């Protein structure tokens, strides 16, 4: 267990046993690449990416470790990048990994050359003398394995293939989608502190123009592919097969999908807001978000 930095915590604060039970892990508790890969595979398959709290106005979204445990572990919920990666970082720290937080500019589905803010969190994990990138909170392209911080090297995960391109200390993560490499986000190795994430988290969860306040988003990988929900459009991406899509037409159907496919214990209140998600698409128009994977 580390005792300094962003992920200073104790076994009691992280409730290590409850966390590992939640993600279905019963293997060794040691800081090794094998354990890191096992935890990174399991966490996103159980704890879904979702933004229900900002969408439903259940604010503030808290980032201290106790609140993260209450929501994502004991409460049967998921969360977005700050919640997911902060909690995962605390888990790794409690197991003895050396972990620091990083920030990234999202490039996925952005025009070439777009200048985006540092709105995404990921982790830098050092184990056995090597650095890995870990990220259990990037929605429909959440990593299901850590990546060695080695530029150019193509790296397989249980789902997609990824690579890191580096220039002058700036790294770009690319994903292999079909026959092409597509940029996901860019980052450097400047370590972030809790206050960095608190500021961005406040904007994303509270600003009325934030997409987390206006659009329902959920994603979860499973062994044979990925589920993704954008508004009321459900997509299943099976490995090596075309995506399958359908539109959800009622709040009851939406709740059932969030529970059965995304494993989310959906809050009981504010069905009127969930009802606003169920709306037909505008004929002849497809937004950038709707073109997303």
C-alpha positions, -999 to +999 in steps of 0.1 A: +000+000+000+014+034-009+009+062+016+015+094-003+002+114-033-033+115-049-040+079-039-030+080-003-055+057+014-059+028+038-073-006+034-102+005+056-110+035+034-110+015+002-128-016+017-105-038-004-125-070+002-158-055-008-143-039-039-127-072-051-159-091-044-178-065-064-157-071-095-155-108-090-117-111-083-104-137-059-068-140-071-034-129-056-032-095-039+002-084-051+015-056-073+024-075-104+016-070-142-005-102-141-027-089-113-030-055-129-042-071-162-067-092-143-082-063-124-083-041-155-102-067-174-128-073-146-135-038-134-152-023-165-171-055-172-189-051-138-189-014-131-204+004-161-196+038-175-227+059-169-238+095-163-272+091-146-264+114-116-257+145-138-285+137-162-310+133-133-297+163-114-285+141-085-257+165-075-230+170-065-210+141-080-185+134-052-150+122-058-137+114-023-129+077-018-158+070+007-184+084-017-169+064-046-171+032-025-207+040-015-218+046-051-198+022-073-192-007-049-219-008-023-246+011-043-245-010-075-239+020-097-213+030-123-198+064-131-177+083-155-140+088-159-131+106-127-152+083-105-140+051-123-103+059-125-100+075-090-116+044-075-095+021-096-064+041-086-073+037-049-077+000-054-043-004-071-026+018-045-040-003-017-025-034-034+009-018-035+011-004-070+026+030-076-001+051-092-005+087-104-033+105-122-030+120-157-053+142-178-061+138-215-076+159-243-103+138-261-098+134-298-125+107-304-151+119-330-135+153-330-125+172-362-088+170-371-069+197-353-097+204-327-085+219-295-103+202-266-098+207-229-082+183-205-115+167-198-106+131-193-087+112-165-064+082-169-038+065-147+000+060-149+008+028-131+044+017-124+051-020-117+082-041-120+102-011-134+078-004-162+051+022-167+016+013-179-014+033-189-046+022-172-081+036-180-114+020-169-135+050-177-136+060-214-172+050-223-176+029-255-138+025-259-128+018-223-096-002-222-100-037-210-062-042-204-034-018-193-011-006-221+027-005-218+039+031-221+058+022-252+054+043-283+045+027-317+041-008-302+007-023-313-009-038-282-038-063-281-065-062-254-094-086-249-113-062-273-096-037-296-059-032-306-043+000-295-011+019-300+006+050-285+023+076-307+047+100-290+061+133-301+080+157-278+066+142-246+030+142-259+013+108-263-016+100-285-037+069-280-050+053-312-075+025-315-077+001-344-113+002-356-119-020-387-091-013-411-081+021-398-064+037-368-085+063-351-072+088-324-088+085-290-071+111-268-038+128-262-019+133-229+014+140-213+029+127-181+023+157-159+009+143-126-025+157-116-039+164-081-074+160-067-082+197-072-075+193-110-102+167-112-126+184-089-127+215-111-134+196-144-158+172-126-178+202-114-181+217-149-190+184-165-216+174-139-231+209-132-229+231-163-262+231-182-244+229-216-223+198-206-232+167-226-234+148-193-264+170-183-282+166-216-275+131-230-278+097-214-246+077-219-238+042-207-212+016-218-200-018-206-176-043-222-184-080-219-163-110-229-177-111-265-180-074-272-194-041-259-228-026-250-233+012-256-263+034-249-265+069-263-299+085-255-324+058-264-302+041-290-287+008-278-258-007-297-242-041-293-206-043-307-198-080-310-162-089-317-155-093-354-191-087-364-212-057-375-228-036-347-265-043-339-287-013-330-322-007-318-342+022-303-357+019-269-393+032-268-403+034-231-390+042-197-396+006-186-376-007-215-348+018-207-347+008-171-346-029-180-317-024-204-297-003-178-303-030-152-298-062-173-272-052-198-253-024-180-257-039-145-268-006-130-290-003-100-311+026-115-323+053-091-361+050-085-369+087-088-372+112-117-387+090-144-399+123-160-363+130-170-358+094-182-389+099-203-373+128-221-346+104-233-373+084-252-378+105-283-377+097-320-346+109-340-351+139-362-356+126-398-326+132-421-303+145-394-275+126-376-255+144-349-218+138-343-227+120-311-251+097-329-223+088-354-201+078-325-192+042-321 
